[in-house]
Amino acid sequence: MRRLLIPIMAAVPILVAAATAWGVPPGAADKVDGSVQFGAVGNQAPAIEDKIYPANGGAAMTELTPLPITAGGTVTFNLDGPHQPLVYRLQDGESVSQAIDRLNLRAGEALPNPSGGAPVPRRRMAGQDPFLAPPPATASASDKLTSADRDFGFRYLSDVKAVANNVTPNTSPPLGAGTYILLCNVKAHYLGQLMRTTIAVAPNGPPA
Ligand SMILES: [Cu+2]
């Protein structure tokens, strides 16, 4: 037994070290945040204004140019203009193109008219009062997702309805791993100018 004892003792620190590495969950320090320019800086023609740009400049983003962050990371929206960030999470097995098809169908909906009469076309993709026109036709107000919006798959909506000349940045809550569509809540911007991109949230690796 005495001969065996030395190799066993030598192995103990290795086993302890391995167990520690396996037992520690991914650390928050690993998360990577991201940011975008949500609406072109200044007042531009719609084809330029109603787009999402990399925070450091460059061509308008599309669903083919994802913003890469990692799980637990947030996205900061540097707003400029009458826009409102909205984030949709892909469902299990759903592709980006399938998600866009779903969003496009939603954009084409007519909603019950609260004043009675014929249904009215949707003018906002989610949130309170989705039939109201965006500014300058209606003033801004606080906003939030409804439970039906969450059931549909939306995970974040900035808390103020689109308002002209809005330059107040806002930041999403931490996002879990997965793929998201980032779009403007103003239907005319989403559908008419394709104001959308994707967020690719990678799982966090083990601590360094
Ligand atoms: Cu917009």
Boltz pocket constraint, residues with backbone or C-beta under 6 A from the ligand:
constraints:
  - pocket:
      binder: B
      contacts: [[A, 39], [A, 50], [A, 82], [A, 83], [A, 84], [A, 184], [A, 185], [A, 186], [A, 189], [A, 190], [A, 195]]
      max_distance: 6.0
